[in-house]
Amino acid sequence: MHGVHTLSKMQSIKDTDFQKIADIVHRYAGITLGPNKKNLVVSRLSGRLRQLEMPTFSEYVRYLRARNVPPEEIRHMINAITTNTTHFFREQHHFEVLENYLRKIVALKMPANQKRLRIWCAASSTGQEPYSIAMTVYRVFHGQTVWDLKIMASDIDTNVLTFASRGEYSETEMKNVSALDKARFFSWREATSVYTVKPTIRKLIVFRKINLIYDALDFNEPIDVVFCRNVMIYFSSENREALLSKLHRCLGDRGILFLGHSESIPLVNRQFEYVDTTVYRKRSPND
Ligand SMILES: C[S@@+](CC[C@H](N)C(=O)[O-])C[C@H]1O[C@@H](n2cnc3c(N)ncnc32)[C@H](O)[C@@H]1O
Protein backbone atom coordinates (compact mmCIF):
# COMPACT_ATOMS: atom_id res chain seq x y z
CA MET A 1 0.00 0.00 0.00
CA HIS A 2 2.80 2.33 0.93
CA GLY A 3 4.39 1.94 -2.55
CA VAL A 4 1.09 2.63 -4.34
CA HIS A 5 0.55 5.74 -2.27
CA THR A 6 4.06 7.02 -3.03
CA LEU A 7 3.69 6.30 -6.74
CA SER A 8 0.38 8.12 -7.01
CA LYS A 9 2.01 11.19 -5.46
CA MET A 10 5.08 10.96 -7.68
CA GLN A 11 5.66 13.69 -10.25
CA SER A 12 5.66 12.65 -13.87
CA ILE A 13 8.21 13.61 -16.47
CA LYS A 14 7.80 13.98 -20.23
CA ASP A 15 10.11 11.83 -22.38
CA THR A 16 11.67 14.95 -23.91
CA ASP A 17 12.44 16.43 -20.46
CA PHE A 18 13.85 13.09 -19.27
CA GLN A 19 16.12 12.98 -22.32
CA LYS A 20 17.36 16.53 -21.69
CA ILE A 21 18.21 15.67 -18.07
CA ALA A 22 19.90 12.43 -19.20
CA ASP A 23 22.00 14.47 -21.69
CA ILE A 24 23.09 16.94 -19.00
CA VAL A 25 23.98 14.12 -16.57
CA HIS A 26 26.01 12.44 -19.30
CA ARG A 27 27.73 15.69 -20.22
CA TYR A 28 28.79 16.48 -16.63
CA ALA A 29 29.28 13.06 -15.01
CA GLY A 30 29.58 10.55 -17.86
CA ILE A 31 26.69 8.61 -16.29
CA THR A 32 24.42 6.92 -18.85
CA LEU A 33 20.71 7.03 -18.00
CA GLY A 34 18.74 4.70 -20.28
CA PRO A 35 14.95 5.04 -20.73
CA ASN A 36 14.41 2.54 -17.88
CA LYS A 37 15.80 5.16 -15.45
CA LYS A 38 12.84 7.51 -15.78
CA ASN A 39 11.40 6.62 -12.36
CA LEU A 40 14.83 6.93 -10.79
CA VAL A 41 15.23 10.45 -12.18
CA VAL A 42 11.75 11.41 -10.96
CA SER A 43 12.27 10.04 -7.45
CA ARG A 44 15.80 11.44 -7.05
CA LEU A 45 14.98 14.94 -8.33
CA SER A 46 11.48 15.50 -6.91
CA GLY A 47 12.92 16.85 -3.65
CA ARG A 48 15.05 19.34 -5.59
CA LEU A 49 11.96 20.59 -7.47
CA ARG A 50 10.17 21.05 -4.15
CA GLN A 51 13.13 23.02 -2.72
CA LEU A 52 13.11 25.27 -5.77
CA GLU A 53 9.30 25.49 -5.68
CA MET A 54 9.08 24.36 -9.28
CA PRO A 55 5.85 22.53 -10.06
CA THR A 56 7.01 20.60 -13.15
CA PHE A 57 10.08 18.93 -14.64
CA SER A 58 9.65 21.09 -17.74
CA GLU A 59 10.28 24.18 -15.62
CA TYR A 60 13.30 22.53 -13.96
CA VAL A 61 14.74 21.55 -17.35
CA ARG A 62 14.32 25.14 -18.61
CA TYR A 63 16.19 26.34 -15.50
CA LEU A 64 19.00 23.79 -15.98
CA ARG A 65 19.41 24.79 -19.63
CA ALA A 66 19.26 28.54 -19.04
CA ARG A 67 22.44 30.44 -19.81
CA ASN A 68 22.55 31.86 -16.26
CA VAL A 69 21.95 28.58 -14.39
CA PRO A 70 24.11 28.69 -11.23
CA PRO A 71 26.90 26.07 -11.43
CA GLU A 72 25.80 24.82 -7.97
CA GLU A 73 22.52 23.68 -9.53
CA ILE A 74 24.33 21.20 -11.75
CA ARG A 75 26.21 20.02 -8.65
CA HIS A 76 22.93 19.58 -6.70
CA MET A 77 21.46 17.67 -9.62
CA ILE A 78 24.45 15.32 -10.02
CA ASN A 79 24.58 14.77 -6.23
CA ALA A 80 20.91 13.75 -6.32
CA ILE A 81 21.29 11.45 -9.32
CA THR A 82 24.32 9.42 -8.20
CA THR A 83 23.76 6.01 -6.61
CA ASN A 84 25.91 5.81 -3.49
CA THR A 85 25.31 2.26 -2.23
CA THR A 86 28.32 0.96 -0.31
CA HIS A 87 29.27 -0.79 2.93
CA PHE A 88 32.29 -1.64 5.06
CA PHE A 89 34.48 -4.48 3.71
CA ARG A 90 32.29 -4.88 0.63
CA GLU A 91 33.65 -7.88 -1.32
CA GLN A 92 35.66 -9.17 1.62
CA HIS A 93 38.05 -11.13 -0.64
CA HIS A 94 39.43 -7.84 -2.01
CA PHE A 95 40.62 -6.88 1.46
CA GLU A 96 42.36 -10.25 1.82
CA VAL A 97 44.12 -9.69 -1.53
CA LEU A 98 45.05 -6.16 -0.42
CA GLU A 99 46.38 -7.36 2.93
CA ASN A 100 48.55 -10.05 1.27
CA TYR A 101 49.87 -7.52 -1.24
CA LEU A 102 50.75 -5.06 1.55
CA ARG A 103 52.46 -7.78 3.61
CA LYS A 104 54.59 -8.66 0.56
CA ILE A 105 55.60 -5.02 0.14
CA VAL A 106 56.60 -4.76 3.79
CA ALA A 107 58.65 -7.97 3.52
CA LEU A 108 60.71 -6.52 0.63
CA LYS A 109 63.92 -5.05 1.91
CA MET A 110 63.52 -1.60 0.40
CA PRO A 111 65.73 1.40 1.19
CA ALA A 112 64.02 3.90 3.50
CA ASN A 113 63.50 6.47 0.70
CA GLN A 114 61.36 3.97 -1.24
CA LYS A 115 59.06 3.12 1.66
CA ARG A 116 56.14 4.98 0.20
CA LEU A 117 52.63 3.70 -0.47
CA ARG A 118 49.89 5.54 -2.34
CA ILE A 119 46.36 4.15 -2.51
CA TRP A 120 43.49 5.78 -4.38
CA CYS A 121 39.87 4.94 -3.67
CA ALA A 122 38.31 6.44 -6.79
CA ALA A 123 34.56 6.40 -6.07
CA SER A 124 34.57 6.45 -2.31
CA SER A 125 30.91 7.35 -1.71
CA THR A 126 30.09 7.74 2.00
CA GLY A 127 33.53 6.55 3.15
CA GLN A 128 33.04 2.94 4.21
CA GLU A 129 35.37 1.78 1.40
CA PRO A 130 38.37 4.07 2.12
CA TYR A 131 38.02 3.44 5.88
CA SER A 132 38.01 -0.34 5.22
CA ILE A 133 41.20 0.17 3.18
CA ALA A 134 42.71 2.31 5.96
CA MET A 135 41.96 -0.35 8.61
CA THR A 136 43.68 -2.95 6.41
CA VAL A 137 46.69 -0.66 5.90
CA TYR A 138 46.90 0.05 9.62
CA ARG A 139 46.81 -3.68 10.48
CA VAL A 140 49.84 -4.29 8.24
CA PHE A 141 51.87 -1.13 8.77
CA HIS A 142 51.30 -0.49 12.47
CA GLY A 143 54.70 0.06 14.02
CA GLN A 144 56.44 0.57 10.63
CA THR A 145 57.38 4.14 11.41
CA VAL A 146 59.50 4.94 8.33
CA TRP A 147 56.73 4.25 5.81
CA ASP A 148 55.10 7.22 4.10
CA LEU A 149 51.45 6.15 3.70
CA LYS A 150 48.60 8.02 2.02
CA ILE A 151 45.11 7.08 0.92
CA MET A 152 43.28 9.47 -1.37
CA ALA A 153 39.51 9.04 -1.45
CA SER A 154 37.48 10.80 -4.13
CA ASP A 155 33.99 11.04 -5.55
CA ILE A 156 32.06 13.34 -7.87
CA ASP A 157 29.30 13.77 -5.27
CA THR A 158 30.16 16.54 -2.80
CA ASN A 159 27.45 15.47 -0.30
CA VAL A 160 28.94 12.01 0.17
CA LEU A 161 32.43 13.52 0.48
CA THR A 162 31.24 15.74 3.34
CA PHE A 163 29.57 12.76 5.02
CA ALA A 164 32.65 10.56 4.53
CA SER A 165 35.09 13.09 5.93
CA ARG A 166 33.07 13.25 9.18
CA GLY A 167 33.66 9.50 9.65
CA GLU A 168 30.49 8.91 11.68
CA TYR A 169 28.39 5.76 11.26
CA SER A 170 25.30 4.25 12.82
CA GLU A 171 25.10 0.77 14.36
CA THR A 172 23.36 -0.51 11.17
CA GLU A 173 26.08 0.90 8.92
CA MET A 174 28.68 -0.86 11.10
CA LYS A 175 27.23 -4.31 10.63
CA ASN A 176 30.20 -5.70 8.65
CA VAL A 177 32.81 -4.35 11.05
CA SER A 178 34.04 -6.95 13.57
CA ALA A 179 33.78 -6.28 17.30
CA LEU A 180 37.59 -6.19 17.40
CA ASP A 181 37.83 -3.56 14.64
CA LYS A 182 35.03 -1.51 16.21
CA ALA A 183 36.94 -1.39 19.50
CA ARG A 184 40.28 -0.70 17.83
CA PHE A 185 39.36 1.82 15.16
CA PHE A 186 36.15 3.59 16.32
CA SER A 187 34.95 5.48 19.34
CA TRP A 188 31.34 4.93 20.36
CA ARG A 189 29.12 7.64 21.79
CA GLU A 190 26.23 6.15 23.73
CA ALA A 191 24.20 9.39 23.78
CA THR A 192 24.05 9.62 19.98
CA SER A 193 24.55 5.91 19.12
CA VAL A 194 27.26 6.97 16.69
CA TYR A 195 30.59 5.30 15.91
CA THR A 196 33.34 7.77 14.97
CA VAL A 197 36.49 6.75 13.12
CA LYS A 198 39.53 7.25 15.37
CA PRO A 199 42.21 9.77 14.29
CA THR A 200 44.78 6.97 13.71
CA ILE A 201 42.65 5.84 10.74
CA ARG A 202 41.13 9.18 9.74
CA LYS A 203 44.54 10.84 9.32
CA LEU A 204 45.61 8.31 6.67
CA ILE A 205 42.95 9.61 4.27
CA VAL A 206 42.53 12.81 2.26
CA PHE A 207 39.15 13.40 0.56
CA ARG A 208 38.88 15.20 -2.80
CA LYS A 209 36.25 15.84 -5.42
CA ILE A 210 37.31 14.10 -8.64
CA ASN A 211 35.20 13.48 -11.74
CA LEU A 212 36.55 10.23 -13.22
CA ILE A 213 35.31 11.03 -16.70
CA TYR A 214 36.16 14.69 -17.15
CA ASP A 215 39.08 15.37 -14.80
CA ALA A 216 42.59 14.83 -16.15
CA LEU A 217 43.71 12.47 -13.32
CA ASP A 218 47.26 13.81 -13.51
CA PHE A 219 48.79 13.06 -10.13
CA ASN A 220 52.30 14.06 -9.28
CA GLU A 221 53.31 10.61 -8.09
CA PRO A 222 52.50 7.05 -9.19
CA ILE A 223 49.71 5.22 -7.39
CA ASP A 224 50.39 1.70 -6.07
CA VAL A 225 46.80 0.54 -5.55
CA VAL A 226 43.56 1.82 -7.10
CA PHE A 227 40.09 0.83 -5.93
CA CYS A 228 37.61 1.80 -8.64
CA ARG A 229 34.64 -0.35 -7.72
CA ASN A 230 31.01 -0.28 -8.74
CA VAL A 231 31.20 2.98 -10.67
CA MET A 232 32.10 1.92 -14.23
CA ILE A 233 28.72 0.17 -14.44
CA TYR A 234 27.18 3.64 -14.82
CA PHE A 235 29.38 4.57 -17.78
CA SER A 236 29.18 3.83 -21.50
CA SER A 237 31.66 1.27 -22.89
CA GLU A 238 33.69 4.10 -24.52
CA ASN A 239 33.92 5.95 -21.21
CA ARG A 240 34.88 2.74 -19.40
CA GLU A 241 37.69 2.07 -21.83
CA ALA A 242 38.94 5.64 -21.63
CA LEU A 243 38.84 5.47 -17.81
CA LEU A 244 40.78 2.19 -17.74
CA SER A 245 43.49 3.82 -19.86
CA LYS A 246 43.62 6.80 -17.51
CA LEU A 247 43.87 4.46 -14.48
CA HIS A 248 46.64 2.57 -16.27
CA ARG A 249 48.58 5.83 -16.62
CA CYS A 250 48.08 6.73 -12.92
CA LEU A 251 49.31 3.38 -11.64
CA GLY A 252 52.99 2.83 -10.89
CA ASP A 253 54.90 -0.13 -12.24
CA ARG A 254 52.94 -3.33 -11.53
CA GLY A 255 50.34 -1.35 -9.55
CA ILE A 256 47.12 -3.14 -8.59
CA LEU A 257 43.57 -2.29 -9.70
CA PHE A 258 40.44 -3.47 -7.88
CA LEU A 259 37.13 -3.35 -9.80
CA GLY A 260 33.55 -4.07 -8.71
CA HIS A 261 32.03 -7.57 -8.76
CA SER A 262 30.31 -7.06 -12.11
CA GLU A 263 33.16 -5.14 -13.72
CA SER A 264 35.96 -7.05 -15.38
CA ILE A 265 38.68 -6.53 -17.93
CA PRO A 266 38.88 -8.95 -20.89
CA LEU A 267 41.47 -11.65 -20.25
CA VAL A 268 43.52 -10.57 -23.24
CA ASN A 269 44.34 -6.99 -22.44
CA ARG A 270 47.48 -5.07 -23.30
CA GLN A 271 47.32 -2.93 -20.19
CA PHE A 272 46.36 -5.24 -17.32
CA GLU A 273 46.85 -8.85 -16.29
CA TYR A 274 44.58 -10.93 -14.10
CA VAL A 275 45.56 -11.37 -10.44
CA ASP A 276 42.37 -12.57 -8.72
CA THR A 277 38.61 -12.17 -9.17
CA THR A 278 38.16 -8.56 -10.40
CA VAL A 279 41.74 -7.70 -9.33
CA TYR A 280 44.27 -6.73 -12.00
CA ARG A 281 47.92 -5.75 -12.23
CA LYS A 282 49.32 -3.13 -14.57
CA ARG A 283 51.50 -4.84 -17.14
CA SER A 284 55.01 -3.47 -17.30
CA PRO A 285 56.48 -2.69 -20.77
CA ASN A 286 58.80 -5.74 -20.41
CA ASP A 287 55.99 -8.26 -19.77
C1 LIG B 1 27.64 2.58 -6.10
S1 LIG B 1 28.77 3.75 -5.45
C2 LIG B 1 30.19 2.70 -5.19
C3 LIG B 1 30.89 3.04 -3.90
C4 LIG B 1 32.11 2.17 -3.58
N1 LIG B 1 33.13 2.30 -4.60
C5 LIG B 1 31.73 0.72 -3.41
O1 LIG B 1 32.02 -0.09 -4.29
O2 LIG B 1 31.14 0.37 -2.39
C6 LIG B 1 29.23 4.68 -6.92
C7 LIG B 1 29.89 6.01 -6.60
O3 LIG B 1 30.45 6.53 -7.82
C8 LIG B 1 30.30 7.93 -7.82
N2 LIG B 1 30.38 8.43 -9.21
C9 LIG B 1 29.46 8.36 -10.20
N3 LIG B 1 29.91 8.96 -11.31
C10 LIG B 1 31.15 9.43 -11.04
C11 LIG B 1 32.13 10.17 -11.79
N4 LIG B 1 31.92 10.53 -13.05
N5 LIG B 1 33.30 10.48 -11.18
C12 LIG B 1 33.52 10.12 -9.89
N6 LIG B 1 32.65 9.44 -9.13
C13 LIG B 1 31.47 9.10 -9.70
C14 LIG B 1 28.95 8.14 -7.17
O4 LIG B 1 28.80 9.45 -6.65
C15 LIG B 1 28.92 7.05 -6.09
O5 LIG B 1 29.32 7.54 -4.84
The ligand as a Gaussian input file, in Angstrom:
#p B3LYP/6-31G(d) Opt

LIG

0 1
 C       27.644000       2.580000      -6.102000
 S       28.766000       3.749000      -5.452000
 C       30.189000       2.702000      -5.190000
 C       30.889000       3.040000      -3.904000
 C       32.110000       2.169000      -3.581000
 N       33.126000       2.299000      -4.595000
 C       31.728000       0.717000      -3.409000
 O       32.021000      -0.089000      -4.292000
 O       31.142000       0.375000      -2.388000
 C       29.233000       4.680000      -6.917000
 C       29.892000       6.011000      -6.602000
 O       30.446000       6.532000      -7.823000
 C       30.305000       7.931000      -7.817000
 N       30.384000       8.432000      -9.208000
 C       29.464000       8.355000     -10.201000
 N       29.905000       8.963000     -11.310000
 C       31.148000       9.433000     -11.039000
 C       32.126000      10.167000     -11.790000
 N       31.921000      10.534000     -13.054000
 N       33.297000      10.480000     -11.176000
 C       33.519000      10.117000      -9.891000
 N       32.648000       9.445000      -9.132000
 C       31.465000       9.101000      -9.700000
 C       28.945000       8.145000      -7.170000
 O       28.803000       9.451000      -6.653000
 C       28.922000       7.055000      -6.085000
 O       29.318000       7.544000      -4.839000

